[in-house]
Amino acid sequence: MKRPYLIDLSLILVAIIWALNFSIVKVSLREMDPYSFNALRFIFATVLLWYVARKRGHTLKVEKEHFWKLVGIGTVGNLFYQMFFIIGVNYTYAANAAVMLGTIPIWVALLSQFFTDEKLTALKALGVLFAFAGVAFIIMGGQGTLSFESETFLGNIITLIAAVCWATYTILSRKYLRVYSPIQYSAFMSVVGLIALLIVGLPFLVKLDWSNISYIGYGGVFYSGALSVGLAYIIWNNGVKKIGAVRTAAYQNLVPVLGLIFGLVLLGEELSLLQYIGAGSVITGIVLARLNSNLFKKTK
């Protein structure tokens, strides 16, 4: 099997992890506040990433001229994104949040076009639009409520800002992933995120009633930290380094498709025609964005 396809398979694994993460996080948040949850899961993520980095012979030391720039990038990706996402979801419907986060590949494509050497091409743009349209079809074909009225406006905007933060983190990372390995880079970023989220979450951690947290609650923290952040960040950053930010971001929209599959297989849920069309549109978009052709040559 050629290496590029291993990258695709690994990004599909990330989409699977993230698709399951929504339900797992929801269960854990019944027993603790989101700020404590974020801080605790980054402890697991940082321990895992630091351990893997050390086993591979890496340290957390970075070049002096890169340090504060990397801290800034880590703050955008691991503090601002996490905070805006949580706050946004609290003020809007889950369906709206899914659509807002479905714009991440679009923002990655646009920002890459203007600020990186990864230029937007016809097939790549078509792939991004197909994938986003697929997410919208999946939401509209399900039982989720899409609403863009005044009561959800603030939540929609905040979640959209979260999407821009993750897109910004993704494209800014590419430059430094040429210098550092995905494992070393992910470990450093997790430390930045841990420190920032501990500062924000400390007042909530002090008040947290630890006795009311079950093993399932702690299991959700471990899963979301070790897998949804730890393992997923290594794979995501490796994808950005090897196949580019736009093509990697396209796999973000595979998450709702996998959510449908899990619902179909595990819960026996029925899918609407629009959801089948949406799933097909997302997959088509990813294939278009990933095609190797002369249209995808990058500007030197």
Buried (B, 14 or more C-beta within 10 A) or exposed (E): EEEEEEBBEBBBBBBBBBBBBBEBBEEBBEBBBBBBBBBBBBBBBBBBBBEBBEEEEBEBEBEEEBEEBBBEBBBBBBBBBBBBBBBBBEBBBEBBBBBBBBBBBBBBBBBBBEEBEBBBBEBBBBBBBBBBBBBBBBBBBBEBEBBEEEEBBEBBBBBBBBBBBBBBBBBBBBBBBEEBBBBBBBBBBBBBBBBBBBEBBEEBBEEBEEEEBEEEBBEBBBBBBBBBBBBBBBBBBBBBBBBBBBBBBBBBBBBBBBBBBBBEEEEEEEBBEBBBBBBBBBBBBBBBBBBEEEEBEEEE
